[in-house]
Amino acid sequence: MNKLFHYMEKYFMPVAGRLAAQKHLCALRDGIALAMPMIIIGSVFLILANLPFPHYSDWLAHTFGKDFSTKLAYPVDATFNMMGLIACFGIAYRLAESYEIDGVTAGVISICAFLLATPFSIPFIPVGAKEAIQVTGGIPVALMGSKGLFVAMIIALGSTEIYRFIVKKNIVIRMPDGVPPAVSKSFVALIPGFIVIFIVWLLRLWIENTHFGNLHNIVGDILGKPLGVLGTILWGSIIAEGLISLLWVCGLHGANIVSGVMGPIWLGAMGDNAAAYAAHKPLPHIITQQFFDNFVHLGGSGATFGLVILFLFFAKSGQLKQLGKLAIGPGIFEINEPVTFGAPIVMNALLVIPFILAPLMNVVATYIGMDLGLVARPNGVAVPWTTPPIISGFLATGSISGAIMQAFNIVMDFFIYLPFFMMYDKMLKKQEVQVEEPSKNVVSM
């Protein structure tokens, strides 16, 4: 085990450290995080419109009018289904910020470029018609949300790189010193903004003459589908989760690093499930953001909630017993830094194995349960990752089976950690006794 840590420290950690600091991945992670509050707010209305109770929809129609379920979806379209648009601004803003150039300007340019790359046409089925017709002049909500997320990412990164290049080359219009800063910044944005819009416009004209039709179709076929398949199958999820735990073992925030790549895929799957859930159709995906947040990372990365229970109720060493008291509160809300760095788990040969194994078993058990239909799939509702277990399982699936699945995983994690905890607790207790005995002898003398 010591040799393994040596090789990880020598070869793996430098690469992981550079990956964690990579500007574009950090911008993707932090930019998408900007959309999360709106996604959660929209999810509240999605829940209210689709509570899993018998005759709930009939009660809504009787109490508030027959179209009230549709009206409850208005905020969903304005929040949840705008994740791509918001992320486009956020990613560009964060990337520009890392380059120490104006983030607001970069965000505005990227939004305009994103809208330019999006066809303003909406399929509409007239009353009595059998086929849909394309109505122009409307922004398609579907492409502003999860379906447009990959295009938003590419546009945000690309437009900001062009903006940075032009600004660094000083190919901009500079105003005299006496001009207000807001006006001066707007003129600085003229040339880079024009070039970005011109490039995207030419790109759109070219793509319209191909069988793809628009940029969203190209990205969906070439990039979105292969990555989506990898991120929403069992083996892809096992690899991603194993990497999260392995990075944490090295002292790096594994979830943040991996989510920079996989987060858009899981959020896209979440959006697909939310749309299907709102339309009362079968849910297409098992692996979504909520799959990991609410069923795999119980207590945080490494599924440490079961370990915290062991510390609190079964520890004999004073160190782990006290740590259990301190960590149980944060652990309930899925925060496990006190355990990760307090036990510690980082570079701890005894606790590394269950720290990696427990979440992997959660992935496998939850996937099998949902695939067999024993557990309801995540319904697309963005339950905050800090929501306590059992509650989050019910909200994320709209079924008591989700809460039962969480309870099963916690018990399983408890027993996975148990033998390693016993060895570690015994070792710490022995060390504490050895420290206490010399001090007693000194006092007696």
C-alpha positions as CSV (number, residue, x, y, z in Angstrom):
1,M,0.0,0.0,0.0
2,N,2.9,2.4,0.8
3,K,4.4,1.7,-2.6
4,L,1.0,2.4,-4.2
5,F,0.8,5.8,-2.5
6,H,4.4,6.5,-3.5
7,Y,3.6,5.9,-7.2
8,M,0.3,7.9,-6.9
9,E,2.2,10.8,-5.4
10,K,4.9,10.7,-8.0
11,Y,2.9,10.1,-11.2
12,F,-0.8,10.6,-10.6
13,M,-1.0,13.6,-8.3
14,P,1.0,16.0,-10.6
15,V,-1.4,15.2,-13.5
16,A,-4.5,15.5,-11.3
17,G,-3.2,18.7,-9.9
18,R,-2.8,20.3,-13.3
19,L,-6.2,19.0,-14.3
20,A,-7.8,20.6,-11.3
21,A,-6.2,23.9,-12.1
22,Q,-7.0,23.8,-15.9
23,K,-8.7,27.1,-16.7
24,H,-11.3,25.6,-19.1
25,L,-12.4,22.8,-16.9
26,C,-12.7,25.2,-13.9
27,A,-14.7,27.6,-16.1
28,L,-17.1,24.7,-17.1
29,R,-17.5,23.7,-13.5
30,D,-18.0,27.1,-12.0
31,G,-20.1,28.4,-14.9
32,I,-22.6,25.6,-14.8
33,A,-22.8,26.1,-11.0
34,L,-24.2,29.5,-11.8
35,A,-27.3,27.9,-13.2
36,M,-27.9,25.5,-10.2
37,P,-30.0,28.0,-8.1
38,M,-32.4,28.5,-11.0
39,I,-32.5,24.7,-11.7
40,I,-33.4,24.1,-8.1
41,I,-36.1,26.8,-8.1
42,G,-37.5,25.4,-11.3
43,S,-37.5,21.9,-9.7
44,V,-39.7,23.1,-6.9
45,F,-42.4,24.1,-9.4
46,L,-41.9,20.8,-11.2
47,I,-42.5,18.9,-8.0
48,L,-45.6,21.0,-7.3
49,A,-47.0,20.2,-10.7
50,N,-46.4,16.5,-10.4
51,L,-46.7,15.4,-6.8
52,P,-47.0,11.6,-6.8
53,F,-50.3,11.4,-4.9
54,P,-53.5,9.8,-6.2
55,H,-56.0,12.4,-7.6
56,Y,-53.6,15.2,-7.0
57,S,-54.0,16.5,-10.6
58,D,-57.8,16.4,-10.2
59,W,-57.6,18.4,-7.0
60,L,-55.4,21.0,-8.7
61,A,-57.9,21.3,-11.6
62,H,-60.9,21.5,-9.2
63,T,-59.3,24.0,-6.9
64,F,-57.4,26.3,-9.2
65,G,-58.7,25.6,-12.6
66,K,-58.2,22.9,-15.3
67,D,-55.1,24.5,-16.7
68,F,-53.3,25.2,-13.4
69,S,-50.8,22.3,-13.9
70,T,-49.7,24.0,-17.1
71,K,-49.4,27.3,-15.3
72,L,-47.2,25.7,-12.7
73,A,-44.8,24.9,-15.5
74,Y,-44.3,28.5,-16.4
75,P,-41.5,29.0,-13.9
76,V,-39.9,25.7,-15.0
77,D,-39.4,27.1,-18.5
78,A,-38.0,30.3,-17.1
79,T,-35.5,28.7,-14.8
80,F,-34.9,24.9,-15.2
81,N,-35.2,25.1,-19.0
82,M,-32.8,28.0,-19.3
83,M,-29.8,26.1,-17.9
84,G,-27.9,26.2,-21.2
85,L,-28.4,29.9,-21.6
86,I,-27.3,30.7,-18.1
87,A,-24.4,28.3,-18.2
88,C,-23.3,30.0,-21.5
89,F,-22.9,33.3,-19.7
90,G,-21.4,31.8,-16.6
91,I,-18.8,29.7,-18.4
92,A,-17.7,32.7,-20.5
93,Y,-17.6,34.9,-17.4
94,R,-15.5,32.6,-15.3
95,L,-13.1,31.9,-18.2
96,A,-12.6,35.6,-18.9
97,E,-12.2,36.2,-15.2
98,S,-9.4,33.6,-15.1
99,Y,-7.7,35.6,-17.9
100,E,-8.2,38.8,-16.0
101,I,-10.4,40.4,-18.8
102,D,-13.9,41.7,-18.5
103,G,-16.2,38.8,-17.6
104,V,-19.5,40.6,-18.2
105,T,-18.6,41.5,-21.7
106,A,-17.4,38.0,-22.5
107,G,-20.7,36.6,-21.1
108,V,-22.8,39.0,-23.2
109,I,-20.9,38.2,-26.4
110,S,-21.2,34.4,-25.7
111,I,-25.0,34.6,-25.2
112,C,-25.5,36.6,-28.4
113,A,-23.3,34.0,-30.2
114,F,-25.3,31.1,-28.7
115,L,-28.6,32.6,-29.8
116,L,-27.2,33.2,-33.3
117,A,-26.2,29.6,-33.5
118,T,-29.7,28.5,-32.5
119,P,-32.5,28.4,-35.2
120,F,-35.5,30.6,-34.1
121,S,-38.1,28.1,-35.2
122,I,-40.5,26.0,-33.1
123,P,-42.5,22.9,-34.2
124,F,-46.2,23.5,-33.9
125,I,-49.1,21.2,-34.6
126,P,-52.3,23.1,-35.6
127,V,-55.7,21.9,-34.4
128,G,-56.8,19.0,-36.6
129,A,-53.4,18.7,-38.4
130,K,-51.5,15.4,-38.4
131,E,-48.0,16.8,-38.9
132,A,-46.1,19.7,-37.2
133,I,-45.1,22.8,-39.0
134,Q,-42.2,25.1,-38.2
135,V,-43.1,28.5,-36.8
136,T,-40.3,31.0,-37.1
137,G,-39.6,34.0,-34.9
138,G,-39.6,32.1,-31.5
139,I,-36.7,31.0,-29.4
140,P,-37.0,27.2,-28.8
141,V,-37.0,26.6,-25.1
142,A,-35.8,23.1,-25.5
143,L,-32.5,24.3,-27.0
144,M,-32.0,26.8,-24.2
145,G,-32.0,24.0,-21.6
146,S,-30.2,20.7,-21.3
147,K,-30.4,19.9,-25.0
148,G,-28.4,23.1,-25.8
149,L,-25.9,22.7,-23.0
150,F,-23.1,21.3,-25.1
151,V,-23.4,24.0,-27.7
152,A,-23.5,26.6,-24.9
153,M,-20.3,25.2,-23.6
154,I,-18.5,25.2,-26.9
155,I,-19.7,28.7,-27.8
156,A,-18.8,30.1,-24.4
157,L,-15.3,28.7,-24.5
158,G,-14.7,29.6,-28.1
159,S,-16.1,33.1,-28.1
160,T,-14.1,33.9,-24.9
161,E,-10.9,32.7,-26.4
162,I,-11.4,34.9,-29.5
163,Y,-12.3,37.8,-27.2
164,R,-9.2,37.3,-25.1
165,F,-6.9,37.0,-28.2
166,I,-8.2,40.2,-29.7
167,V,-8.0,42.1,-26.4
168,K,-4.5,40.9,-25.7
169,K,-3.4,41.9,-29.2
170,N,-4.9,45.3,-28.4
171,I,-7.1,45.3,-31.5
172,V,-9.8,47.3,-29.7
173,I,-11.2,50.8,-29.6
174,R,-9.8,52.7,-26.7
175,M,-11.6,55.7,-25.3
176,P,-9.9,58.7,-23.6
177,D,-9.3,58.5,-19.9
178,G,-12.2,60.9,-19.1
179,V,-14.8,58.6,-20.5
180,P,-16.8,56.7,-17.9
181,P,-15.6,53.1,-17.4
182,A,-18.9,51.5,-18.5
183,V,-18.8,53.4,-21.8
184,S,-15.1,52.6,-22.3
185,K,-15.7,48.9,-21.8
186,S,-18.6,48.8,-24.3
187,F,-16.3,50.3,-27.0
188,V,-13.6,47.8,-26.1
189,A,-16.1,45.0,-26.8
190,L,-17.1,46.3,-30.3
191,I,-14.3,44.7,-32.4
192,P,-14.1,41.4,-30.6
193,G,-17.8,41.1,-30.3
194,F,-18.2,41.8,-34.1
195,I,-15.6,39.2,-35.0
196,V,-17.2,36.5,-32.8
197,I,-20.7,37.2,-34.2
198,F,-19.4,37.3,-37.8
199,I,-17.6,33.9,-37.3
200,V,-20.7,32.3,-35.8
201,W,-22.9,33.8,-38.5
202,L,-20.6,32.3,-41.2
203,L,-20.6,29.0,-39.4
204,R,-24.4,28.9,-39.2
205,L,-24.7,29.7,-43.0
206,W,-22.3,26.9,-43.8
207,I,-24.0,24.4,-41.5
208,E,-27.5,25.2,-42.9
209,N,-26.3,24.0,-46.3
210,T,-25.4,20.6,-44.9
211,H,-27.7,17.7,-43.8
212,F,-27.2,18.7,-40.2
213,G,-29.2,21.9,-40.5
214,N,-27.8,23.6,-37.4
215,L,-24.9,23.5,-34.9
216,H,-27.1,21.8,-32.2
217,N,-27.6,18.8,-34.5
218,I,-23.8,18.5,-35.2
219,V,-22.8,18.7,-31.6
220,G,-25.6,16.3,-30.6
221,D,-24.6,13.7,-33.2
222,I,-20.8,14.0,-33.0
223,L,-20.1,14.9,-29.4
224,G,-23.3,14.6,-27.3
225,K,-24.4,11.1,-28.2
226,P,-21.0,9.3,-27.7
227,L,-20.3,11.2,-24.4
228,G,-23.9,10.8,-23.3
229,V,-23.7,7.0,-23.8
230,L,-20.5,6.8,-21.8
231,G,-21.8,9.0,-19.0
232,T,-25.2,7.2,-18.7
233,I,-24.1,3.6,-18.7
234,L,-23.1,1.6,-15.7
235,W,-19.4,1.1,-16.7
236,G,-18.9,4.7,-17.5
237,S,-20.4,5.7,-14.2
238,I,-18.2,3.2,-12.3
239,I,-15.1,4.7,-14.0
240,A,-16.2,8.3,-13.1
241,E,-17.0,7.4,-9.5
242,G,-13.7,5.5,-9.1
243,L,-11.8,8.5,-10.3
244,I,-13.7,10.8,-7.9
245,S,-12.7,8.7,-4.9
246,L,-9.1,8.2,-6.2
247,L,-8.6,12.0,-6.5
248,W,-10.0,12.6,-3.0
249,V,-7.5,10.0,-1.6
250,C,-4.8,12.2,-3.1
251,G,-6.2,15.3,-1.3
252,L,-7.8,16.7,-4.4
253,H,-11.5,17.6,-4.7
254,G,-12.5,14.7,-7.0
255,A,-16.1,15.7,-7.5
256,N,-15.2,19.1,-8.7
257,I,-12.6,17.8,-11.2
258,V,-14.8,15.0,-12.6
259,S,-17.9,17.2,-12.8
260,G,-16.1,19.6,-15.1
261,V,-16.2,16.8,-17.7
262,M,-19.2,14.6,-16.7
263,G,-21.5,17.3,-15.2
264,P,-22.9,18.5,-18.5
265,I,-23.7,14.9,-19.5
266,W,-25.5,14.1,-16.2
267,L,-27.3,17.5,-16.2
268,G,-28.4,16.8,-19.8
269,A,-29.8,13.4,-18.7
270,M,-31.5,15.1,-15.8
271,G,-33.2,17.5,-18.2
272,D,-34.4,14.6,-20.4
273,N,-35.9,12.9,-17.3
274,A,-37.5,16.2,-16.2
275,A,-39.2,16.7,-19.5
276,A,-40.4,13.1,-19.6
277,Y,-41.6,13.4,-16.0
278,A,-43.6,16.6,-16.7
279,A,-45.2,14.9,-19.8
280,H,-46.0,11.7,-17.7
281,K,-43.8,9.6,-20.0
282,P,-41.3,6.8,-19.1
283,L,-38.0,8.2,-17.7
284,P,-35.2,7.5,-20.2
285,H,-32.2,7.6,-18.0
286,I,-31.0,6.0,-14.7
287,I,-27.7,7.9,-14.5
288,T,-28.3,11.6,-13.8
289,Q,-26.8,14.2,-11.5
290,Q,-29.3,13.1,-8.8
291,F,-28.2,9.5,-9.2
292,F,-24.8,10.5,-7.8
293,D,-25.8,13.4,-5.5
294,N,-28.6,11.5,-3.7
295,F,-27.8,7.8,-4.0
296,V,-24.1,7.4,-4.4
297,H,-22.5,10.2,-2.3
298,L,-24.4,9.5,0.9
299,G,-22.6,11.6,3.4
300,G,-20.4,13.0,0.7
301,S,-17.8,11.6,-1.6
302,G,-16.7,8.1,-0.5
303,A,-20.2,7.5,0.9
304,T,-18.9,8.3,4.4
305,F,-22.3,8.5,6.3
306,G,-22.0,4.9,7.3
307,L,-18.4,5.6,8.6
308,V,-19.6,8.6,10.6
309,I,-22.2,6.4,12.3
310,L,-19.5,3.9,13.2
311,F,-17.4,6.8,14.7
312,L,-20.3,8.2,16.7
313,F,-21.7,5.0,18.2
314,F,-19.0,2.3,18.1
315,A,-15.6,4.0,18.3
316,K,-13.5,3.2,21.4
317,S,-10.7,5.6,20.6
318,G,-11.2,9.2,21.9
319,Q,-10.1,10.7,18.5
320,L,-12.7,8.9,16.4
321,K,-15.4,9.2,19.0
322,Q,-15.0,13.0,19.2
323,L,-14.7,13.2,15.4
324,G,-18.0,11.3,15.1
325,K,-19.7,14.0,17.3
326,L,-18.3,16.7,15.1
327,A,-19.0,15.1,11.8
328,I,-22.5,13.8,12.3
329,G,-24.1,17.2,11.7
330,P,-22.3,18.0,8.4
331,G,-22.6,14.3,7.4
332,I,-26.4,14.5,7.5
333,F,-26.2,17.3,5.0
334,E,-23.7,15.4,2.8
335,I,-20.6,17.4,3.8
336,N,-17.7,15.1,4.7
337,E,-14.6,17.3,4.8
338,P,-14.4,16.8,8.6
339,V,-14.1,13.1,8.1
340,T,-12.0,13.2,5.0
341,F,-9.3,15.4,6.6
342,G,-10.1,14.7,10.2
343,A,-9.9,10.9,10.3
344,P,-8.0,11.3,8.0
345,I,-8.9,9.3,4.9
346,V,-6.5,11.1,2.6
347,M,-3.4,8.9,2.2
348,N,-4.7,6.6,5.0
349,A,-4.0,3.0,4.0
350,L,-6.7,1.5,6.2
351,L,-9.6,3.7,5.1
352,V,-8.7,4.2,1.4
353,I,-10.1,0.8,0.3
354,P,-13.7,1.3,1.7
355,F,-13.6,4.9,0.6
356,I,-13.3,3.7,-3.0
357,L,-15.4,0.6,-2.6
358,A,-18.5,1.9,-0.8
359,P,-19.5,4.5,-3.5
360,L,-18.8,2.0,-6.3
361,M,-21.1,-0.5,-4.6
362,N,-23.7,2.2,-4.3
363,V,-23.5,2.8,-8.0
364,V,-23.9,-0.9,-8.8
365,A,-26.7,-1.5,-6.3
366,T,-28.7,1.6,-7.2
367,Y,-28.3,1.0,-10.9
368,I,-29.5,-2.6,-10.7
369,G,-32.4,-1.6,-8.5
370,M,-33.6,1.0,-10.9
371,D,-32.9,-1.1,-14.0
372,L,-35.0,-3.9,-12.7
373,G,-37.8,-1.5,-11.8
374,L,-37.6,-2.2,-8.1
375,V,-36.6,1.5,-7.5
376,A,-38.1,4.5,-9.3
377,R,-35.6,6.3,-11.5
378,P,-34.6,9.9,-10.8
379,N,-37.4,12.1,-12.1
380,G,-35.3,15.1,-13.1
381,V,-36.1,17.2,-10.0
382,A,-32.9,18.9,-9.0
383,V,-32.9,18.0,-5.3
384,P,-30.1,20.0,-3.6
385,W,-27.1,17.8,-2.9
386,T,-27.2,18.9,0.8
387,T,-30.7,17.5,1.3
388,P,-30.5,14.8,4.0
389,P,-30.8,11.1,3.0
390,I,-34.3,9.5,3.0
391,I,-35.9,12.9,2.3
392,S,-33.8,13.4,-0.9
393,G,-34.4,9.9,-2.0
394,F,-38.2,10.4,-2.0
395,L,-38.0,13.8,-3.7
396,A,-35.5,12.7,-6.3
397,T,-37.7,9.8,-7.5
398,G,-41.2,10.8,-6.3
399,S,-41.4,7.4,-4.7
400,I,-40.8,5.8,-1.3
401,S,-38.6,3.3,-3.1
402,G,-36.0,6.0,-3.5
403,A,-35.9,6.5,0.3
404,I,-35.6,2.7,0.8
405,M,-32.8,2.5,-1.7
406,Q,-30.9,5.2,0.2
407,A,-31.4,3.4,3.5
408,F,-30.2,0.1,1.9
409,N,-27.0,1.9,0.6
410,I,-26.3,3.4,4.0
411,V,-26.5,0.0,5.7
412,M,-24.3,-1.5,3.0
413,D,-21.7,1.3,3.4
414,F,-21.8,0.7,7.1
415,F,-20.7,-2.9,6.7
416,I,-18.2,-2.1,4.0
417,Y,-16.4,0.3,6.3
418,L,-16.9,-1.9,9.5
419,P,-13.8,-4.2,9.3
420,F,-11.5,-1.3,8.3
421,F,-12.9,0.9,11.0
422,M,-12.4,-1.7,13.6
423,M,-8.7,-2.1,12.7
424,Y,-8.2,1.7,12.6
425,D,-10.0,2.3,15.8
426,K,-8.0,-0.4,17.6
427,M,-4.8,1.0,16.3
428,L,-5.7,4.6,17.5
429,K,-6.9,3.2,20.9
430,K,-3.6,1.4,21.4
431,Q,-1.7,4.6,20.6
432,E,-3.8,6.6,23.1
433,V,-3.1,4.1,25.8
434,Q,0.6,4.2,25.1
435,V,0.5,8.0,25.4
436,E,-1.5,7.9,28.6
437,E,0.7,5.3,30.4
438,P,3.9,7.3,30.5
439,S,2.0,10.4,31.7
440,K,0.5,8.3,34.6
441,N,4.0,7.1,35.6
442,V,5.3,10.6,35.7
443,V,2.4,11.8,37.9
444,S,2.9,8.8,40.3
445,M,6.6,9.6,40.7
